[in-house]
Amino acid sequence: SYHSICFVFCQMYLGNAAIPVLCLLNFASSAVADRSLRHRKEGPSLNFGEDEDDYIVVFKDRASHVTFMENEIEAVNCVRHLDFINAEVLRLSNADASQWAERDDVLIFEQDQKVTAFAEEVPHGIIMVEALDIDYVANSGVKACVIDTGYGLGHPDLPTESHVEITGFNPYSDGRWFVDGQGHGTHVAGTMVAIGNNGIGVVGVTSNASMPLHIGKGLGDDGFGSNSGVLAAMESCVQSGAKVINMSLGGPDASGAVEEFLTKLENDGTDVLIVAAAGNNGDSSFSFPASYNSPLVMSVAAVESNGDRAGFSQYNNQVDIAAPGVGVKSTVTTNSGTDFDYTTWDGTSMASPHVAGVAALIWSHYPSKSVADVRTALECSAVMPEQYGDDVKNNE
């Protein structure tokens, strides 16, 4: 599987609605442990230096607090009153603070620690494809499928069945579609659907957690699969009703069986767009399924954040479009799929889901359009970097 990816400059010109980013407060302290919290009757003696700091002083009861306010408040530097918990915030030298920590009328003595705002990160690829300018249309009937190493169901930044319909299929005897023992599939899925406005992690192309998903575990937890396994996963995606299938995987050899399947889909008039990673060999060789000569398949190369072609990205006459594939941050699983995290990877595998996500985004606004229409919209709205020539223009 391609362990990195990138995507196109898809100028969507479909709106300018701003999506707010929800910030939360992180109350994790960076203070030295032995002076961060002092419960009056517990803990080691505090070793304070000479610096001045703010401290929260919680008195042991209301009477103690009142006595302090009547007799001592004028002699100290009071920063803030916290009457509702019988407390004051005092600015003290650390030498004075050490004495305050030992007072019998004090229940809690702690440094007034700094808090920082944190917000979910919008990866640069999401900005490049202008995915935040429009929302996925819920109940549009446009479903996406990801064929990869599985899906980290339960990742706090990914949709679950509580958000939207999520189904899956595993053609192999080992593993489960909703457990990603390798992390690659979860990274790809995060670029497509990571939840926005939840204050954590990252944002996907379709970030409102309303796009139904189907997961085809075409690759095992070791990151490898077979043409037959991938083909079975493709069929499960089609049968599930998926309109867009992302395949951030491939190999150097074409499969007659897969070609036959693609021909059948085309002849049957199946409206499905298969978006596949072009490959990471950094040359003009072909990889499959990206390089199948089918109107249902789009091959995605990778570009850097400045638009330059990524050095690892394959390039050939089957490449249809390019997308951000360098330094792409997304969701992952760790510890054989039991834990969840985030990481940054490079590769055409990371570029492909940008395109697949945008395709689903567009299609949700125009669900009656054909696969040819959606493909044309993608190709005609993409920006042609100068290094590739000027024969393709942005079609406004």
Rosetta blueprint (number, residue, H / E / L):
1 S L
2 Y L
3 H L
4 S L
5 I E
6 C L
7 F E
8 V L
9 F L
10 C E
11 Q L
12 M L
13 Y L
14 L L
15 G L
16 N L
17 A L
18 A L
19 I L
20 P L
21 V L
22 L L
23 C E
24 L E
25 L E
26 N E
27 F L
28 A L
29 S L
30 S L
31 A L
32 V L
33 A H
34 D H
35 R H
36 S H
37 L L
38 R E
39 H E
40 R L
41 K L
42 E L
43 G L
44 P L
45 S L
46 L L
47 N L
48 F L
49 G L
50 E L
51 D L
52 E E
53 D E
54 D E
55 Y E
56 I E
57 V E
58 V E
59 F E
60 K L
61 D L
62 R H
63 A H
64 S H
65 H H
66 V H
67 T H
68 F H
69 M H
70 E H
71 N H
72 E L
73 I H
74 E H
75 A H
76 V L
77 N E
78 C E
79 V E
80 R E
81 H E
82 L E
83 D H
84 F H
85 I H
86 N L
87 A E
88 E E
89 V E
90 L E
91 R E
92 L E
93 S E
94 N H
95 A H
96 D H
97 A H
98 S H
99 Q H
100 W H
101 A L
102 E L
103 R L
104 D L
105 D L
106 V E
107 L E
108 I E
109 F E
110 E E
111 Q E
112 D L
113 Q L
114 K L
115 V L
116 T E
117 A E
118 F E
119 A E
120 E L
121 E E
122 V L
123 P L
124 H H
125 G H
126 I H
127 I H
128 M H
129 V L
130 E L
131 A H
132 L H
133 D H
134 I L
135 D L
136 Y L
137 V L
138 A L
139 N L
140 S L
141 G L
142 V L
143 K E
144 A E
145 C E
146 V E
147 I E
148 D L
149 T L
150 G L
151 Y L
152 G L
153 L L
154 G L
155 H L
156 P L
157 D L
158 L L
159 P L
160 T L
161 E L
162 S L
163 H L
164 V L
165 E L
166 I E
167 T E
168 G E
169 F E
170 N L
171 P L
172 Y L
173 S L
174 D L
175 G L
176 R L
177 W L
178 F L
179 V L
180 D L
181 G L
182 Q L
183 G L
184 H H
185 G H
186 T H
187 H H
188 V H
189 A H
190 G H
191 T H
192 M H
193 V H
194 A L
195 I L
196 G L
197 N L
198 N L
199 G L
200 I L
201 G L
202 V E
203 V L
204 G L
205 V L
206 T L
207 S L
208 N L
209 A L
210 S L
211 M L
212 P L
213 L E
214 H E
215 I E
216 G E
217 K L
218 G L
219 L L
220 G L
221 D L
222 D L
223 G L
224 F L
225 G L
226 S L
227 N H
228 S H
229 G H
230 V H
231 L H
232 A H
233 A H
234 M H
235 E H
236 S H
237 C H
238 V H
239 Q H
240 S H
241 G L
242 A E
243 K E
244 V E
245 I E
246 N E
247 M E
248 S L
249 L L
250 G L
251 G E
252 P L
253 D L
254 A L
255 S L
256 G H
257 A H
258 V H
259 E H
260 E H
261 F H
262 L H
263 T H
264 K H
265 L H
266 E H
267 N H
268 D L
269 G L
270 T L
271 D L
272 V L
273 L E
274 I E
275 V E
276 A E
277 A E
278 A L
279 G L
280 N L
281 N L
282 G L
283 D L
284 S L
285 S L
286 F L
287 S L
288 F E
289 P L
290 A L
291 S L
292 Y L
293 N L
294 S L
295 P L
296 L L
297 V E
298 M E
299 S E
300 V E
301 A E
302 A E
303 V E
304 E L
305 S L
306 N L
307 G L
308 D L
309 R E
310 A L
311 G L
312 F L
313 S L
314 Q L
315 Y L
316 N L
317 N L
318 Q L
319 V E
320 D E
321 I E
322 A E
323 A E
324 P E
325 G L
326 V L
327 G L
328 V E
329 K E
330 S E
331 T E
332 V E
333 T E
334 T E
335 N H
336 S H
337 G H
338 T L
339 D E
340 F E
341 D E
342 Y E
343 T E
344 T E
345 W E
346 D L
347 G L
348 T H
349 S H
350 M H
351 A H
352 S H
353 P H
354 H H
355 V H
356 A H
357 G H
358 V H
359 A H
360 A H
361 L H
362 I H
363 W H
364 S H
365 H H
366 Y L
367 P L
368 S L
369 K L
370 S L
371 V H
372 A H
373 D H
374 V H
375 R H
376 T H
377 A H
378 L H
379 E H
380 C H
381 S H
382 A E
383 V L
384 M L
385 P L
386 E H
387 Q H
388 Y H
389 G L
390 D L
391 D L
392 V L
393 K L
394 N L
395 N L
396 E L
